[in-house]
Amino acid sequence: MDLRRSLGPCLLLTCALAAPALAQPRTGASGRLMGRSGVNAAVSDTLRQIDRLLAGHTDRHDEARILALLRGLSAADYDAVVARLDLEEVIEDFDDRVFGPDHLSALYQLLSRDRVADLSVATRAQVIDALQDGDTDGADERAVVDIFLATRGAALRDLKRQVDLGGDHRDLLQLVHADIDSRARRRELLRHFAAHSGQTSQVKVLSDIDDTVYSSLNDARYPRFTVYPGARAFLAELDRGPAAQPDALGDVGFLSARPDLIEDATHLQLKLMGFAEGPLLEGSLKGVASHDAMAAEKLAQFRRYRALYPEYGFVFVGDSGQGDADFARAARSEGLDLGLIHDVKGLDGPARAALAQAGVYAFDTYLGAAALAYERQRISRAGLVRVAYATLRELRAIEFDSSAQRSARMAELRTDWSRAAQLLTR
């Protein structure tokens, strides 16, 4: 395969965004970069004192004073202070000394062991984010693992989700499988996830990008770089799930063959296209050598990601252009509950039937995808209606290259609209 042809359109669009992407502040769904308004006097006074101690050169006496201030706070005030500190700066300013006190180790002990129980899930995620910044050494790894080990059940599920929602490459997969170098610590962490994440009926949704959420490489049915009508609404409904009660959002990620060297730029591209923030599981340059290589690399990434979330089911949304159907078929025996394939190649009836036999279903429009998901209890009745109207509204707004192109897409939508209407009248 010609790599320039395969990667060209997405690289041109994505790399053009690289510089501003790298300048974006990292913020999670919980709002990790918190302000200092609305806090009590004790918290405000402690933050002012720490700011003064961190100004300029921070010596051993300043470090000791900061540790004393943190140790002396009540549980609620301690959480409020830690949540509002620039922890990356604090960690950078603390030191362990050859001759003298090991204040950095003492800070890690305080954050990850002694008072970790006083930290909310959001603040624990903020501490992990700071520890993940830059190169992680053995002390960073140990502190990260200890914070996770102190968290169980629904709180652990929420912590993993918040670490995943940073909006850049520092997600949970990067943390566990790249930043943590120690195999023993990685195994310890994965065993904890398997034993103490509890149970949930929710699913993690992984979506491909090119020709799945927008026309890019192999789809001549739409003007190039068009976000597919209903794609954003459909992924949002999969995130909400089928239940009547509110679902914890933030369960949509992206599984792409794009090389990881453009990961931060891809995050920004997805944001500008209106997709919710989520983890990005990318490939490598060698992974785009063929469709088989793409499928194999996606399967390897899926296995690693599933090990982080053994308590979840999984849904994959891909396209028929570049190995996604092969990946979905293979992943069905490894924990993938449902595969949905956006047909950009015009699969015939027998090909679609063969996919369906494997639990992988082709669709033409995102309303069609929503109907498939609704039939399999992956989205709600109201969700199906929302996707229907979003798909119609967004399709009408597209400036197609020709009237024939528009007519063909409207015909596909009419077919799927009739199918959705039948489901809603049952």
Secondary structure, DSSP 8 states (H G I E B T S, - for coil): --HHHHHHHHHHHHHTTHHHHHTS----TT--S--STT--HHHHHHHHHHHHHHSS---HHHHHHHHHHHHTS-HHHHHHHHHHS-HHHHHHH--B-SSS-BHHHHHHHIIIIITGGGS-HHHHHHHHHHHHSS---HHHHHHHHHHHHT--HHHHHHHHHHHHTSSSS-SHHHIIIII---HHHHHHHHHHHHHHS---S-EEEEE--BTTTB--SS--SS-TT-B-TTHHHHHHHHHH-S-SS------EEEEEEEEGGGHHHHHHHHHHTT-----EEEE-SGGGSSHHHHHHHHHHHHHHHHHH-TTSEEEEEEETTTTHHHHHHHHGGGT--EEEEE-SS---HHHHHHHHHTTEEEESSHHHHHHHHHHTTSS-HHHHHHHHHHHHHHHHH---S-HHHHHHHHHHHHHHHHHHHHHHT-
